[in-house]
Amino acid sequence: MRKILILWAATIVFFWGWYFMSYYNTGPSFFFSRGFHDHMFNVYSNILQIPASEIPLKLAYVFVVDTLIVFGIAALRWYKHWLPQSWNFIKHKLGLSSSYASRDKINAVAGGRVHPAE
């Protein structure tokens, strides 16, 4: 799961980093120049048959949907670890339960002293 999250984050950081550096023409090479930026979005515009000014907004929407999907998958994979503690914490804060066992308390009990069998 870490690899998927790293690839997801790397893609977003790379694209938006390139986008803003080339949009403001602050990069160290031709790849980050405003001319290359305009040329690439004109190519995308011709392929997709939409105005070049709409492409960044549509890409932002795609990245938001992709982020929701990735975090949804992560939540389904990790719910066994954080859901019970989160539910107990919410119930404790709302006053529905007087007992609250945090993960630290659970680990302290589970990792406690082991007595040898007699």
Sequence and secondary structure as in RCSB ss.txt:
>XXXX:A:sequence
MRKILILWAATIVFFWGWYFMSYYNTGPSFFFSRGFHDHMFNVYSNILQIPASEIPLKLAYVFVVDTLIVFGIAA
LRWYKHWLPQSWNFIKHKLGLSSSYASRDKINAVAGGRVHPAE
>XXXX:A:secstr
 HHHHHHHHHHHHHHHHHHHHHHTT  SSGGGSHHHHHHHHHHHHHHHTS GGGHHHHHHHHHHHHHHHHHHHHH
HHHHHHHHHHHHHHHHHHHTS S    HHHHHHHHTS      
